[in-house]
Amino acid sequence: MPGHDDPSAPKRRSRSEGSPARESDDTRTSAAPDGESRPRPSRLDWPTILRNIALALVLLAGVWAVFNVRLPSIDVIQDDIAAAGFWGFAVFILIYLVVAATPIPVTIMAVAGGLIFGLPFGTLLSMIGVVAGCWGGYWIARGLGRDTVMRLLGSHAESIESRLTGGGFYAVCALRLMPGFPYWPVNYGSGALGIDNRTFLIATIVSALPGQLSLVAVGAFIGNPTVLNGIAVAISWALVIVLTIFTVRRWKRTRDTEAGSGSEAPKSQQSAESD
């Protein structure tokens, strides 16, 4: 009869009685006091948190140093390094090597090289330090393996993987010359994604030179603001811009050519089979 439940009719199972859809929802939600389901909090991103804490500590240390540490003048630093001789150069290269192999920006060391050593020697020492550091990061990544390195790259992982997977000389150069893109993800990504050692080393030398020259020129101009150093700054930065545009275009052209040849291969195979 209408209005009464039929005992013989099968009862409908509600989603709350253990249906697959409900069970899958339970893995992503938790019950709230008001009865509504809310998403569970995601896992903490500890690498990002630790990097932010480290950055905050460095900034606090820098502020403390500004008000409490009396730094020597540029002339005094240059005289001390000149008195140290070979060891002064070696210490600078060693520090630069460590910086280039870590997430610390290499800009600081390159500008300092121009400020302390001038344009010619600053460029030479900076190139030795940055190439050695980049190469060291490459081999560290080879030892850690792809999965570990991709986790370490964090937010850079996707862009590095999309550009360097199957890439070569121009891929490394394009990323190295790209304004604002740090060196260390390129080093670790190249090692983890199978870029050839010789290709990586040559591409690093070629693409790092204009960037290091431009930064060293800025430091040299700060330390000795002459017309010659000002011209060096203008020329080096113009060179960086031109080479960046040229390299990115060649990289895209090479990638498109390889993609086209890869799509033509199945077609030729099908025609051969039909013959």
Secondary structure, DSSP 8 states (H G I E B T S, - for coil): -TTS--TTS-----GGGT-HHHHHHHTTEEE-TTS-EEE------HHHHHHHHHHHHHHHHHHHHHHH-----HHHHHHHHHHHTHHHHHHHHHHHHHHHTSSS-THHHHHHHHHHH-HHHHHHHHHHHHHHHHHHHHHHHHHH-HHHHHHHHGGGHHHHHHHHTT--HHHHHHHHHSTT--SHHHHHHHHHTT--HHHHHHHHHHHHHHHHHHHHHHHHHHHS--HHHHHHHHHHHHHHHHHHHHHHHHHHHHHHHHHHHHHHHHHHHHHHHH-
